[in-house]
Amino acid sequence: MKENVGKEDQLIRSIVGPGLMVLGYFALRKYQNRLGGIASIVTGTLLAESAITRVCPVNEFFGIDTREKKKSPVQKINHKIKEALA
């Protein structure tokens, strides 16, 4: 798979992921909500993993790419030519 997670998305995932893992840990520790705690830990782990690898299978499935798309020099020249002719 190719990278499809941008810088801002990566930052959000790297904060929310561990936060969910800690929240899930405390939910399991107090035995209040076992299913919710496990779900929170699993979701947080997946978010943290996608922040580290910059690959998100859910984004891939839906065709989402949050990386910045940089134009090549040829594309920039073609764009300027089109602007000049218009």
Biotite code that builds the C-alpha atoms (Angstrom):
import biotite.structure as struc

atoms = struc.array([
    struc.Atom([0.000, 0.000, 0.000], chain_id="A", res_id=1, res_name="MET", atom_name="CA", element="C"),
    struc.Atom([1.127, 3.544, -0.620], chain_id="A", res_id=2, res_name="LYS", atom_name="CA", element="C"),
    struc.Atom([1.074, 6.415, 1.858], chain_id="A", res_id=3, res_name="GLU", atom_name="CA", element="C"),
    struc.Atom([-2.233, 8.268, 2.009], chain_id="A", res_id=4, res_name="ASN", atom_name="CA", element="C"),
    struc.Atom([-2.081, 10.158, 5.344], chain_id="A", res_id=5, res_name="VAL", atom_name="CA", element="C"),
    struc.Atom([-1.017, 13.811, 5.280], chain_id="A", res_id=6, res_name="GLY", atom_name="CA", element="C"),
    struc.Atom([0.867, 15.803, 7.923], chain_id="A", res_id=7, res_name="LYS", atom_name="CA", element="C"),
    struc.Atom([-2.200, 17.323, 9.616], chain_id="A", res_id=8, res_name="GLU", atom_name="CA", element="C"),
    struc.Atom([-4.024, 13.994, 9.574], chain_id="A", res_id=9, res_name="ASP", atom_name="CA", element="C"),
    struc.Atom([-0.928, 12.304, 11.003], chain_id="A", res_id=10, res_name="GLN", atom_name="CA", element="C"),
    struc.Atom([-0.734, 14.835, 13.851], chain_id="A", res_id=11, res_name="LEU", atom_name="CA", element="C"),
    struc.Atom([-4.398, 14.342, 14.754], chain_id="A", res_id=12, res_name="ILE", atom_name="CA", element="C"),
    struc.Atom([-4.060, 10.552, 14.673], chain_id="A", res_id=13, res_name="ARG", atom_name="CA", element="C"),
    struc.Atom([-0.900, 10.669, 16.823], chain_id="A", res_id=14, res_name="SER", atom_name="CA", element="C"),
    struc.Atom([-2.794, 12.594, 19.523], chain_id="A", res_id=15, res_name="ILE", atom_name="CA", element="C"),
    struc.Atom([-6.209, 10.910, 19.379], chain_id="A", res_id=16, res_name="VAL", atom_name="CA", element="C"),
    struc.Atom([-4.847, 7.343, 19.074], chain_id="A", res_id=17, res_name="GLY", atom_name="CA", element="C"),
    struc.Atom([-2.877, 7.241, 22.330], chain_id="A", res_id=18, res_name="PRO", atom_name="CA", element="C"),
    struc.Atom([-5.663, 9.213, 24.030], chain_id="A", res_id=19, res_name="GLY", atom_name="CA", element="C"),
    struc.Atom([-8.165, 6.506, 23.134], chain_id="A", res_id=20, res_name="LEU", atom_name="CA", element="C"),
    struc.Atom([-5.763, 3.816, 24.331], chain_id="A", res_id=21, res_name="MET", atom_name="CA", element="C"),
    struc.Atom([-5.440, 5.504, 27.747], chain_id="A", res_id=22, res_name="VAL", atom_name="CA", element="C"),
    struc.Atom([-9.202, 6.009, 27.954], chain_id="A", res_id=23, res_name="LEU", atom_name="CA", element="C"),
    struc.Atom([-9.754, 2.333, 27.158], chain_id="A", res_id=24, res_name="GLY", atom_name="CA", element="C"),
    struc.Atom([-7.188, 1.290, 29.737], chain_id="A", res_id=25, res_name="TYR", atom_name="CA", element="C"),
    struc.Atom([-8.985, 3.215, 32.483], chain_id="A", res_id=26, res_name="PHE", atom_name="CA", element="C"),
    struc.Atom([-12.356, 1.848, 31.364], chain_id="A", res_id=27, res_name="ALA", atom_name="CA", element="C"),
    struc.Atom([-10.992, -1.702, 31.663], chain_id="A", res_id=28, res_name="LEU", atom_name="CA", element="C"),
    struc.Atom([-9.198, -0.992, 34.927], chain_id="A", res_id=29, res_name="ARG", atom_name="CA", element="C"),
    struc.Atom([-12.378, 0.095, 36.686], chain_id="A", res_id=30, res_name="LYS", atom_name="CA", element="C"),
    struc.Atom([-14.403, -2.759, 35.084], chain_id="A", res_id=31, res_name="TYR", atom_name="CA", element="C"),
    struc.Atom([-17.093, -0.273, 34.154], chain_id="A", res_id=32, res_name="GLN", atom_name="CA", element="C"),
    struc.Atom([-17.341, -1.042, 30.493], chain_id="A", res_id=33, res_name="ASN", atom_name="CA", element="C"),
    struc.Atom([-15.229, -3.918, 29.206], chain_id="A", res_id=34, res_name="ARG", atom_name="CA", element="C"),
    struc.Atom([-16.495, -3.871, 25.612], chain_id="A", res_id=35, res_name="LEU", atom_name="CA", element="C"),
    struc.Atom([-16.109, -0.105, 25.345], chain_id="A", res_id=36, res_name="GLY", atom_name="CA", element="C"),
    struc.Atom([-12.625, -0.268, 26.843], chain_id="A", res_id=37, res_name="GLY", atom_name="CA", element="C"),
    struc.Atom([-11.474, -2.955, 24.429], chain_id="A", res_id=38, res_name="ILE", atom_name="CA", element="C"),
    struc.Atom([-13.003, -1.118, 21.471], chain_id="A", res_id=39, res_name="ALA", atom_name="CA", element="C"),
    struc.Atom([-11.305, 2.100, 22.558], chain_id="A", res_id=40, res_name="SER", atom_name="CA", element="C"),
    struc.Atom([-7.902, 0.419, 22.883], chain_id="A", res_id=41, res_name="ILE", atom_name="CA", element="C"),
    struc.Atom([-8.219, -1.297, 19.491], chain_id="A", res_id=42, res_name="VAL", atom_name="CA", element="C"),
    struc.Atom([-9.340, 1.910, 17.753], chain_id="A", res_id=43, res_name="THR", atom_name="CA", element="C"),
    struc.Atom([-6.586, 3.940, 19.399], chain_id="A", res_id=44, res_name="GLY", atom_name="CA", element="C"),
    struc.Atom([-3.981, 1.365, 18.407], chain_id="A", res_id=45, res_name="THR", atom_name="CA", element="C"),
    struc.Atom([-5.121, 1.418, 14.773], chain_id="A", res_id=46, res_name="LEU", atom_name="CA", element="C"),
    struc.Atom([-5.041, 5.225, 14.701], chain_id="A", res_id=47, res_name="LEU", atom_name="CA", element="C"),
    struc.Atom([-1.561, 5.316, 16.233], chain_id="A", res_id=48, res_name="ALA", atom_name="CA", element="C"),
    struc.Atom([-0.327, 2.684, 13.761], chain_id="A", res_id=49, res_name="GLU", atom_name="CA", element="C"),
    struc.Atom([-1.672, 4.642, 10.798], chain_id="A", res_id=50, res_name="SER", atom_name="CA", element="C"),
    struc.Atom([0.007, 7.806, 12.152], chain_id="A", res_id=51, res_name="ALA", atom_name="CA", element="C"),
    struc.Atom([3.357, 5.996, 12.298], chain_id="A", res_id=52, res_name="ILE", atom_name="CA", element="C"),
    struc.Atom([3.171, 4.251, 8.917], chain_id="A", res_id=53, res_name="THR", atom_name="CA", element="C"),
    struc.Atom([1.172, 7.028, 7.159], chain_id="A", res_id=54, res_name="ARG", atom_name="CA", element="C"),
    struc.Atom([-0.975, 4.303, 5.559], chain_id="A", res_id=55, res_name="VAL", atom_name="CA", element="C"),
    struc.Atom([-4.685, 3.998, 6.348], chain_id="A", res_id=56, res_name="CYS", atom_name="CA", element="C"),
    struc.Atom([-6.633, 1.063, 4.863], chain_id="A", res_id=57, res_name="PRO", atom_name="CA", element="C"),
    struc.Atom([-9.944, 2.888, 5.420], chain_id="A", res_id=58, res_name="VAL", atom_name="CA", element="C"),
    struc.Atom([-8.687, 5.885, 3.423], chain_id="A", res_id=59, res_name="ASN", atom_name="CA", element="C"),
    struc.Atom([-7.467, 3.477, 0.734], chain_id="A", res_id=60, res_name="GLU", atom_name="CA", element="C"),
    struc.Atom([-10.886, 1.796, 0.541], chain_id="A", res_id=61, res_name="PHE", atom_name="CA", element="C"),
    struc.Atom([-12.701, 5.119, 0.102], chain_id="A", res_id=62, res_name="PHE", atom_name="CA", element="C"),
    struc.Atom([-10.031, 6.594, -2.195], chain_id="A", res_id=63, res_name="GLY", atom_name="CA", element="C"),
    struc.Atom([-9.072, 9.368, 0.240], chain_id="A", res_id=64, res_name="ILE", atom_name="CA", element="C"),
    struc.Atom([-5.576, 10.851, 0.135], chain_id="A", res_id=65, res_name="ASP", atom_name="CA", element="C"),
    struc.Atom([-4.866, 13.672, 2.604], chain_id="A", res_id=66, res_name="THR", atom_name="CA", element="C"),
    struc.Atom([-1.285, 14.314, 1.472], chain_id="A", res_id=67, res_name="ARG", atom_name="CA", element="C"),
    struc.Atom([-0.435, 17.568, -0.281], chain_id="A", res_id=68, res_name="GLU", atom_name="CA", element="C"),
    struc.Atom([-0.242, 17.132, -3.991], chain_id="A", res_id=69, res_name="LYS", atom_name="CA", element="C"),
    struc.Atom([2.753, 19.013, -5.372], chain_id="A", res_id=70, res_name="LYS", atom_name="CA", element="C"),
    struc.Atom([2.809, 20.007, -9.016], chain_id="A", res_id=71, res_name="LYS", atom_name="CA", element="C"),
    struc.Atom([5.768, 19.037, -11.136], chain_id="A", res_id=72, res_name="SER", atom_name="CA", element="C"),
    struc.Atom([7.609, 21.826, -12.996], chain_id="A", res_id=73, res_name="PRO", atom_name="CA", element="C"),
    struc.Atom([5.989, 20.727, -16.269], chain_id="A", res_id=74, res_name="VAL", atom_name="CA", element="C"),
    struc.Atom([2.511, 20.976, -14.719], chain_id="A", res_id=75, res_name="GLN", atom_name="CA", element="C"),
    struc.Atom([3.326, 24.478, -13.414], chain_id="A", res_id=76, res_name="LYS", atom_name="CA", element="C"),
    struc.Atom([4.456, 25.606, -16.879], chain_id="A", res_id=77, res_name="ILE", atom_name="CA", element="C"),
    struc.Atom([1.377, 24.130, -18.537], chain_id="A", res_id=78, res_name="ASN", atom_name="CA", element="C"),
    struc.Atom([-0.853, 25.902, -16.001], chain_id="A", res_id=79, res_name="HIS", atom_name="CA", element="C"),
    struc.Atom([0.858, 29.250, -16.692], chain_id="A", res_id=80, res_name="LYS", atom_name="CA", element="C"),
    struc.Atom([0.475, 28.754, -20.445], chain_id="A", res_id=81, res_name="ILE", atom_name="CA", element="C"),
    struc.Atom([-3.231, 28.017, -20.044], chain_id="A", res_id=82, res_name="LYS", atom_name="CA", element="C"),
    struc.Atom([-3.648, 31.142, -17.908], chain_id="A", res_id=83, res_name="GLU", atom_name="CA", element="C"),
    struc.Atom([-1.862, 33.258, -20.494], chain_id="A", res_id=84, res_name="ALA", atom_name="CA", element="C"),
    struc.Atom([-4.013, 31.936, -23.343], chain_id="A", res_id=85, res_name="LEU", atom_name="CA", element="C"),
    struc.Atom([-7.281, 32.405, -21.468], chain_id="A", res_id=86, res_name="ALA", atom_name="CA", element="C"),
])
